[in-house]
Amino acid sequence: MLSVYEELSGEFGRVDGILYHQGESNNGQSENYYNDFIEFVEKLKSHRINIPIYLSRVSYCGYSLPKDDKLIKIQNSLIRDLEQVFEGPNSDLLDIKEFRLPDYCLFSLLGCDKFADMWVVAIEKSKSRPLN
C-alpha cells in the first residue's frame, strides 16, 4: 500500500484519503480487528501519511455466515475513537439479490454502482468534520 500511495502522490501531487473496505474475512473472528486497524493507522503515521481514512462497515460475504454485528460495532468504534478515521458506507446493507453476484459476496454491476454512490455520500458528509 505504501508504494501505491507514493505512486499516486507522485502522479497527482497528493492523496486526499484512503477508502478502506475490509472485514468479510473477519466475520466471526473479529477479536483482533480493532488492534490490527490501530496498528495499520500507526504504520501509516510512521510514514508521515496523515490523511483521512474512510472505514467501510463490512462483515457480510455469502450465505455461509450471517452478518457480524460485533464486527460492525468494532468498526463503528474505530470511526468514533480515531480522529483520522471517518465513516464510510455500510456495505452489509447491500444484501439483496440485485446487488450481489450469485455467490452473494461480490457485488453485481448494480451493487458496485450503489456502493460507489454510498462512498460519495460518506465523503461529502465527512467534509463537515475536518481532520486536525
MODELLER restraints for C-alpha pairs under 7 A, 6 or more apart:
rsr = mdl.restraints
at = mdl.atoms
rsr.add(forms.Gaussian(group=physical.xy_distance, feature=features.Distance(at['CA:8:A'], at['CA:14:A']), mean=6.99, stdev=0.5))
rsr.add(forms.Gaussian(group=physical.xy_distance, feature=features.Distance(at['CA:8:A'], at['CA:15:A']), mean=6.60, stdev=0.5))
rsr.add(forms.Gaussian(group=physical.xy_distance, feature=features.Distance(at['CA:9:A'], at['CA:15:A']), mean=5.71, stdev=0.5))
rsr.add(forms.Gaussian(group=physical.xy_distance, feature=features.Distance(at['CA:16:A'], at['CA:51:A']), mean=6.43, stdev=0.5))
rsr.add(forms.Gaussian(group=physical.xy_distance, feature=features.Distance(at['CA:17:A'], at['CA:51:A']), mean=5.41, stdev=0.5))
rsr.add(forms.Gaussian(group=physical.xy_distance, feature=features.Distance(at['CA:17:A'], at['CA:52:A']), mean=4.83, stdev=0.5))
rsr.add(forms.Gaussian(group=physical.xy_distance, feature=features.Distance(at['CA:17:A'], at['CA:53:A']), mean=5.70, stdev=0.5))
rsr.add(forms.Gaussian(group=physical.xy_distance, feature=features.Distance(at['CA:18:A'], at['CA:52:A']), mean=6.37, stdev=0.5))
rsr.add(forms.Gaussian(group=physical.xy_distance, feature=features.Distance(at['CA:18:A'], at['CA:53:A']), mean=4.67, stdev=0.5))
rsr.add(forms.Gaussian(group=physical.xy_distance, feature=features.Distance(at['CA:18:A'], at['CA:54:A']), mean=6.02, stdev=0.5))
rsr.add(forms.Gaussian(group=physical.xy_distance, feature=features.Distance(at['CA:19:A'], at['CA:53:A']), mean=6.07, stdev=0.5))
rsr.add(forms.Gaussian(group=physical.xy_distance, feature=features.Distance(at['CA:19:A'], at['CA:54:A']), mean=4.91, stdev=0.5))
rsr.add(forms.Gaussian(group=physical.xy_distance, feature=features.Distance(at['CA:19:A'], at['CA:55:A']), mean=6.49, stdev=0.5))
rsr.add(forms.Gaussian(group=physical.xy_distance, feature=features.Distance(at['CA:20:A'], at['CA:53:A']), mean=6.77, stdev=0.5))
rsr.add(forms.Gaussian(group=physical.xy_distance, feature=features.Distance(at['CA:20:A'], at['CA:54:A']), mean=5.84, stdev=0.5))
rsr.add(forms.Gaussian(group=physical.xy_distance, feature=features.Distance(at['CA:20:A'], at['CA:55:A']), mean=4.99, stdev=0.5))
rsr.add(forms.Gaussian(group=physical.xy_distance, feature=features.Distance(at['CA:20:A'], at['CA:56:A']), mean=5.98, stdev=0.5))
rsr.add(forms.Gaussian(group=physical.xy_distance, feature=features.Distance(at['CA:21:A'], at['CA:55:A']), mean=6.41, stdev=0.5))
rsr.add(forms.Gaussian(group=physical.xy_distance, feature=features.Distance(at['CA:21:A'], at['CA:56:A']), mean=5.02, stdev=0.5))
rsr.add(forms.Gaussian(group=physical.xy_distance, feature=features.Distance(at['CA:21:A'], at['CA:58:A']), mean=6.92, stdev=0.5))
rsr.add(forms.Gaussian(group=physical.xy_distance, feature=features.Distance(at['CA:22:A'], at['CA:58:A']), mean=6.45, stdev=0.5))
rsr.add(forms.Gaussian(group=physical.xy_distance, feature=features.Distance(at['CA:23:A'], at['CA:58:A']), mean=5.22, stdev=0.5))
rsr.add(forms.Gaussian(group=physical.xy_distance, feature=features.Distance(at['CA:23:A'], at['CA:59:A']), mean=5.05, stdev=0.5))
rsr.add(forms.Gaussian(group=physical.xy_distance, feature=features.Distance(at['CA:24:A'], at['CA:58:A']), mean=6.26, stdev=0.5))
rsr.add(forms.Gaussian(group=physical.xy_distance, feature=features.Distance(at['CA:24:A'], at['CA:59:A']), mean=4.47, stdev=0.5))
rsr.add(forms.Gaussian(group=physical.xy_distance, feature=features.Distance(at['CA:24:A'], at['CA:60:A']), mean=5.64, stdev=0.5))
rsr.add(forms.Gaussian(group=physical.xy_distance, feature=features.Distance(at['CA:24:A'], at['CA:61:A']), mean=5.69, stdev=0.5))
rsr.add(forms.Gaussian(group=physical.xy_distance, feature=features.Distance(at['CA:27:A'], at['CA:59:A']), mean=5.42, stdev=0.5))
rsr.add(forms.Gaussian(group=physical.xy_distance, feature=features.Distance(at['CA:27:A'], at['CA:68:A']), mean=5.74, stdev=0.5))
rsr.add(forms.Gaussian(group=physical.xy_distance, feature=features.Distance(at['CA:27:A'], at['CA:71:A']), mean=6.92, stdev=0.5))
rsr.add(forms.Gaussian(group=physical.xy_distance, feature=features.Distance(at['CA:28:A'], at['CA:68:A']), mean=6.50, stdev=0.5))
rsr.add(forms.Gaussian(group=physical.xy_distance, feature=features.Distance(at['CA:30:A'], at['CA:71:A']), mean=5.77, stdev=0.5))
rsr.add(forms.Gaussian(group=physical.xy_distance, feature=features.Distance(at['CA:34:A'], at['CA:74:A']), mean=6.29, stdev=0.5))
rsr.add(forms.Gaussian(group=physical.xy_distance, feature=features.Distance(at['CA:34:A'], at['CA:78:A']), mean=6.92, stdev=0.5))
rsr.add(forms.Gaussian(group=physical.xy_distance, feature=features.Distance(at['CA:51:A'], at['CA:84:A']), mean=6.76, stdev=0.5))
rsr.add(forms.Gaussian(group=physical.xy_distance, feature=features.Distance(at['CA:52:A'], at['CA:84:A']), mean=5.14, stdev=0.5))
rsr.add(forms.Gaussian(group=physical.xy_distance, feature=features.Distance(at['CA:52:A'], at['CA:85:A']), mean=5.92, stdev=0.5))
rsr.add(forms.Gaussian(group=physical.xy_distance, feature=features.Distance(at['CA:52:A'], at['CA:86:A']), mean=6.62, stdev=0.5))
rsr.add(forms.Gaussian(group=physical.xy_distance, feature=features.Distance(at['CA:52:A'], at['CA:131:A']), mean=6.93, stdev=0.5))
rsr.add(forms.Gaussian(group=physical.xy_distance, feature=features.Distance(at['CA:53:A'], at['CA:84:A']), mean=6.11, stdev=0.5))
rsr.add(forms.Gaussian(group=physical.xy_distance, feature=features.Distance(at['CA:53:A'], at['CA:85:A']), mean=4.79, stdev=0.5))
rsr.add(forms.Gaussian(group=physical.xy_distance, feature=features.Distance(at['CA:53:A'], at['CA:86:A']), mean=5.92, stdev=0.5))
rsr.add(forms.Gaussian(group=physical.xy_distance, feature=features.Distance(at['CA:54:A'], at['CA:85:A']), mean=5.83, stdev=0.5))
rsr.add(forms.Gaussian(group=physical.xy_distance, feature=features.Distance(at['CA:54:A'], at['CA:86:A']), mean=4.65, stdev=0.5))
rsr.add(forms.Gaussian(group=physical.xy_distance, feature=features.Distance(at['CA:54:A'], at['CA:87:A']), mean=5.58, stdev=0.5))
rsr.add(forms.Gaussian(group=physical.xy_distance, feature=features.Distance(at['CA:54:A'], at['CA:88:A']), mean=4.91, stdev=0.5))
rsr.add(forms.Gaussian(group=physical.xy_distance, feature=features.Distance(at['CA:55:A'], at['CA:85:A']), mean=6.55, stdev=0.5))
rsr.add(forms.Gaussian(group=physical.xy_distance, feature=features.Distance(at['CA:55:A'], at['CA:86:A']), mean=6.13, stdev=0.5))
rsr.add(forms.Gaussian(group=physical.xy_distance, feature=features.Distance(at['CA:55:A'], at['CA:87:A']), mean=5.61, stdev=0.5))
rsr.add(forms.Gaussian(group=physical.xy_distance, feature=features.Distance(at['CA:55:A'], at['CA:88:A']), mean=4.78, stdev=0.5))
rsr.add(forms.Gaussian(group=physical.xy_distance, feature=features.Distance(at['CA:56:A'], at['CA:87:A']), mean=6.76, stdev=0.5))
rsr.add(forms.Gaussian(group=physical.xy_distance, feature=features.Distance(at['CA:56:A'], at['CA:88:A']), mean=4.24, stdev=0.5))
rsr.add(forms.Gaussian(group=physical.xy_distance, feature=features.Distance(at['CA:56:A'], at['CA:89:A']), mean=4.95, stdev=0.5))
rsr.add(forms.Gaussian(group=physical.xy_distance, feature=features.Distance(at['CA:56:A'], at['CA:90:A']), mean=5.69, stdev=0.5))
rsr.add(forms.Gaussian(group=physical.xy_distance, feature=features.Distance(at['CA:57:A'], at['CA:72:A']), mean=5.79, stdev=0.5))
rsr.add(forms.Gaussian(group=physical.xy_distance, feature=features.Distance(at['CA:57:A'], at['CA:75:A']), mean=6.06, stdev=0.5))
rsr.add(forms.Gaussian(group=physical.xy_distance, feature=features.Distance(at['CA:57:A'], at['CA:88:A']), mean=6.82, stdev=0.5))
rsr.add(forms.Gaussian(group=physical.xy_distance, feature=features.Distance(at['CA:57:A'], at['CA:89:A']), mean=6.20, stdev=0.5))
rsr.add(forms.Gaussian(group=physical.xy_distance, feature=features.Distance(at['CA:57:A'], at['CA:90:A']), mean=4.41, stdev=0.5))
rsr.add(forms.Gaussian(group=physical.xy_distance, feature=features.Distance(at['CA:57:A'], at['CA:91:A']), mean=6.23, stdev=0.5))
rsr.add(forms.Gaussian(group=physical.xy_distance, feature=features.Distance(at['CA:58:A'], at['CA:72:A']), mean=6.70, stdev=0.5))
rsr.add(forms.Gaussian(group=physical.xy_distance, feature=features.Distance(at['CA:58:A'], at['CA:90:A']), mean=6.05, stdev=0.5))
rsr.add(forms.Gaussian(group=physical.xy_distance, feature=features.Distance(at['CA:58:A'], at['CA:91:A']), mean=5.47, stdev=0.5))
rsr.add(forms.Gaussian(group=physical.xy_distance, feature=features.Distance(at['CA:58:A'], at['CA:92:A']), mean=5.55, stdev=0.5))
rsr.add(forms.Gaussian(group=physical.xy_distance, feature=features.Distance(at['CA:59:A'], at['CA:67:A']), mean=5.69, stdev=0.5))
rsr.add(forms.Gaussian(group=physical.xy_distance, feature=features.Distance(at['CA:59:A'], at['CA:68:A']), mean=5.56, stdev=0.5))
rsr.add(forms.Gaussian(group=physical.xy_distance, feature=features.Distance(at['CA:59:A'], at['CA:71:A']), mean=6.63, stdev=0.5))
rsr.add(forms.Gaussian(group=physical.xy_distance, feature=features.Distance(at['CA:59:A'], at['CA:72:A']), mean=6.88, stdev=0.5))
rsr.add(forms.Gaussian(group=physical.xy_distance, feature=features.Distance(at['CA:59:A'], at['CA:92:A']), mean=6.50, stdev=0.5))
rsr.add(forms.Gaussian(group=physical.xy_distance, feature=features.Distance(at['CA:60:A'], at['CA:66:A']), mean=6.64, stdev=0.5))
rsr.add(forms.Gaussian(group=physical.xy_distance, feature=features.Distance(at['CA:60:A'], at['CA:67:A']), mean=4.90, stdev=0.5))
rsr.add(forms.Gaussian(group=physical.xy_distance, feature=features.Distance(at['CA:60:A'], at['CA:92:A']), mean=5.55, stdev=0.5))
rsr.add(forms.Gaussian(group=physical.xy_distance, feature=features.Distance(at['CA:61:A'], at['CA:104:A']), mean=6.25, stdev=0.5))
rsr.add(forms.Gaussian(group=physical.xy_distance, feature=features.Distance(at['CA:61:A'], at['CA:105:A']), mean=4.09, stdev=0.5))
rsr.add(forms.Gaussian(group=physical.xy_distance, feature=features.Distance(at['CA:62:A'], at['CA:103:A']), mean=5.70, stdev=0.5))
rsr.add(forms.Gaussian(group=physical.xy_distance, feature=features.Distance(at['CA:62:A'], at['CA:104:A']), mean=4.33, stdev=0.5))
rsr.add(forms.Gaussian(group=physical.xy_distance, feature=features.Distance(at['CA:62:A'], at['CA:105:A']), mean=4.60, stdev=0.5))
rsr.add(forms.Gaussian(group=physical.xy_distance, feature=features.Distance(at['CA:63:A'], at['CA:104:A']), mean=6.70, stdev=0.5))
rsr.add(forms.Gaussian(group=physical.xy_distance, feature=features.Distance(at['CA:78:A'], at['CA:85:A']), mean=6.91, stdev=0.5))
rsr.add(forms.Gaussian(group=physical.xy_distance, feature=features.Distance(at['CA:79:A'], at['CA:85:A']), mean=5.13, stdev=0.5))
rsr.add(forms.Gaussian(group=physical.xy_distance, feature=features.Distance(at['CA:79:A'], at['CA:86:A']), mean=5.49, stdev=0.5))
rsr.add(forms.Gaussian(group=physical.xy_distance, feature=features.Distance(at['CA:79:A'], at['CA:87:A']), mean=5.90, stdev=0.5))
rsr.add(forms.Gaussian(group=physical.xy_distance, feature=features.Distance(at['CA:83:A'], at['CA:131:A']), mean=6.82, stdev=0.5))
rsr.add(forms.Gaussian(group=physical.xy_distance, feature=features.Distance(at['CA:84:A'], at['CA:131:A']), mean=6.36, stdev=0.5))
rsr.add(forms.Gaussian(group=physical.xy_distance, feature=features.Distance(at['CA:86:A'], at['CA:126:A']), mean=6.65, stdev=0.5))
rsr.add(forms.Gaussian(group=physical.xy_distance, feature=features.Distance(at['CA:87:A'], at['CA:122:A']), mean=6.39, stdev=0.5))
rsr.add(forms.Gaussian(group=physical.xy_distance, feature=features.Distance(at['CA:88:A'], at['CA:119:A']), mean=6.32, stdev=0.5))
rsr.add(forms.Gaussian(group=physical.xy_distance, feature=features.Distance(at['CA:88:A'], at['CA:122:A']), mean=5.29, stdev=0.5))
rsr.add(forms.Gaussian(group=physical.xy_distance, feature=features.Distance(at['CA:89:A'], at['CA:118:A']), mean=5.54, stdev=0.5))
rsr.add(forms.Gaussian(group=physical.xy_distance, feature=features.Distance(at['CA:89:A'], at['CA:119:A']), mean=5.89, stdev=0.5))
rsr.add(forms.Gaussian(group=physical.xy_distance, feature=features.Distance(at['CA:89:A'], at['CA:122:A']), mean=6.22, stdev=0.5))
rsr.add(forms.Gaussian(group=physical.xy_distance, feature=features.Distance(at['CA:91:A'], at['CA:115:A']), mean=6.92, stdev=0.5))
rsr.add(forms.Gaussian(group=physical.xy_distance, feature=features.Distance(at['CA:94:A'], at['CA:111:A']), mean=6.93, stdev=0.5))
rsr.add(forms.Gaussian(group=physical.xy_distance, feature=features.Distance(at['CA:98:A'], at['CA:110:A']), mean=6.87, stdev=0.5))
rsr.add(forms.Gaussian(group=physical.xy_distance, feature=features.Distance(at['CA:98:A'], at['CA:111:A']), mean=7.00, stdev=0.5))
rsr.add(forms.Gaussian(group=physical.xy_distance, feature=features.Distance(at['CA:99:A'], at['CA:107:A']), mean=5.68, stdev=0.5))
rsr.add(forms.Gaussian(group=physical.xy_distance, feature=features.Distance(at['CA:99:A'], at['CA:108:A']), mean=5.27, stdev=0.5))
rsr.add(forms.Gaussian(group=physical.xy_distance, feature=features.Distance(at['CA:99:A'], at['CA:110:A']), mean=5.64, stdev=0.5))
rsr.add(forms.Gaussian(group=physical.xy_distance, feature=features.Distance(at['CA:99:A'], at['CA:111:A']), mean=3.82, stdev=0.5))
rsr.add(forms.Gaussian(group=physical.xy_distance, feature=features.Distance(at['CA:100:A'], at['CA:106:A']), mean=5.75, stdev=0.5))
rsr.add(forms.Gaussian(group=physical.xy_distance, feature=features.Distance(at['CA:100:A'], at['CA:107:A']), mean=4.26, stdev=0.5))
rsr.add(forms.Gaussian(group=physical.xy_distance, feature=features.Distance(at['CA:100:A'], at['CA:108:A']), mean=4.69, stdev=0.5))
rsr.add(forms.Gaussian(group=physical.xy_distance, feature=features.Distance(at['CA:100:A'], at['CA:111:A']), mean=6.12, stdev=0.5))
rsr.add(forms.Gaussian(group=physical.xy_distance, feature=features.Distance(at['CA:101:A'], at['CA:107:A']), mean=5.69, stdev=0.5))
rsr.add(forms.Gaussian(group=physical.xy_distance, feature=features.Distance(at['CA:101:A'], at['CA:108:A']), mean=5.07, stdev=0.5))
